[in-house]
């Protein structure tokens, strides 16, 4: 009992010290080493909006280059590479899915080893040098890298050779490498430039999210109009060369702000702590928590941790068992667990929980406008939600979840198109996705999409009702007084 009381007093002292640290604003420090010499610490200087021209400029030109290359790929593959429309659509959706899914791997490397600055720099240069100049553009500029032009009066067209397809797919793969590093890190890197402990910094982060998606929409508008026009009506080599030049500008703008950026260092794999929580919770699955678990669970946060405190919730309570202290658990003098595979902090368990023919095209304006508005609001809210609700050392992974969702939708879209095309082929209603869309039944296909949208809405409402938000920094101040139940 005395040993347990001593541990509880040590936990209380650690909690008090953590609260005092939370009350200090602008005291975040960064540790740097110099050729093996003694480490030096220097105060972080948050320049906020002063560095936004570099970050938003980099983002704008990067999106102009990327979207400018990808937006017209379906036409490029069907006219230059002489592919069937279904084959080209399948390749594009698989590419989009893989590019978005690759953000999860890129985010893991970013948060665990390299940090956002290095990951963004490497990925931006890779996207320019590889995908911009040496792959996709070359397939258009060099005649040997694409099949001969198919005349309109010709009944048969020569498809791409194995070598031509290999070069094209290599370009796609290298673009996936660039996208995997850029997409999950650029938004979190921009938000890192604002002080999260001040009101002006919090407002700056919210405004940055809005400007981020404004520039994204602007890049889409320019790419889908001017660049697509050049590609379709002037020249494919020129039309694909423009995005390459824009990617070069993106690289230059990014590195111009190097000396001004706040560069948050990687703190090791956050997924390791998640695995530890799962293992320890399973080992202690037979233990019963106390009547007031928020007061007794082990809760250690390292002094230099960038993570904010998490409030206790009744969700996934089985994971909280990883933070139950037993007589066999040992704690180091600094308050950290001696063996994190036997005892986990409540903060770590919290990270585990977090885881038609003749119609005018003008008829499409209302639904496309609504779709654009919905995407704008939904994308901003979703990315901001991931950024604020994920632990601070997992924000790149949180940002990658947005693209993982897009990846899943791309894969499902590819599967759905293939299944519908094959299933309805020879049906009495005709093929819904015929090569000649005027002979297909796109109305049936979009009725099915609408039904899936209704199901998705219902699922969202269930999740929204069930979800409990992560507490803000004020939760730490309530820890000592027991007015709420945060840890």
Number of C-alpha atoms within 10 A of each C-alpha: 7 7 9 12 10 11 17 17 12 16 20 17 13 20 20 16 12 18 20 12 15 17 14 10 11 14 13 16 12 15 13 12 10 8 6 6 8 9 10 10 11 10 11 18 16 18 16 21 17 13 22 19 13 22 24 24 20 25 28 25 24 27 24 28 29 25 22 29 25 19 16 19 19 20 18 19 21 17 15 20 26 21 19 14 17 18 13 19 21 19 18 19 20 20 20 23 24 24 27 27 25 23 30 24 16 28 29 22 20 28 26 20 16 19 22 29 20 15 23 26 17 16 23 25 18 20 27 25 16 21 29 28 20 14 20 26 24 21 24 21 16 10 11 13 21 23 19 15 14 16 9 8 6 7 7 10 15 12 19 19 13 9 12 17 17 13 18 22 16 16 23 22 17 20 23 24 24 27 26 26 32 25 26 32 28 22 25 23 21 24 23 20 26 23 23 18 16 12 10 12 20 15 13 19 24 13 13 20 19 17 15 21 19 16 18 20 16 15 21 18 15 14 23 17 12 12 26 23 14 16 21 13 10 12 14 19 17 16 23 27 24 21 28 29 16 22 30 22 18 26 24 16 19 22 16 13 15 14 9 16 23 22 17 19 19 17 16 17 16 19 17 12 20 19 15 20 30 20 18 22 25 14 14 20 14 10 14 11 17 11 8 9 20 21 19 17 23 26 24 22 19 12 11 11 11 14 15 20 25 23 22 22 18 9 12 13 15 19 25 32 28 30 26 25 23 12 8 7 13 17 17 9 9 11 18 20 19 14 12 18 17 22 27 32 22 27 23 26 28 23 21 20 16 13 10 12 7 6 8 8 8 7 9 10 10 10 10 11 11 11 11 13 12 11 13 17 12 12 15 17 14 15 20 19 14 19 20 15 19 21 25 17 22 26 23 32 28 28 26 29 21 20 24 22 13 18 23 17 17 23 19 15 17 19 15 15 19 16 12 14 18 14 12 17 15 11 10 7 11 13 21 24 22 17 13 9 13 12 14 19 17 16 11 13 15 12 11 11 13 12 11 12 12 11 11 12 12 12 11 12 10 11 11 10 8 9 9 13 11 19 16 13 18 14 21 23 18 15 21 16 8 12 10 13 16 20 25
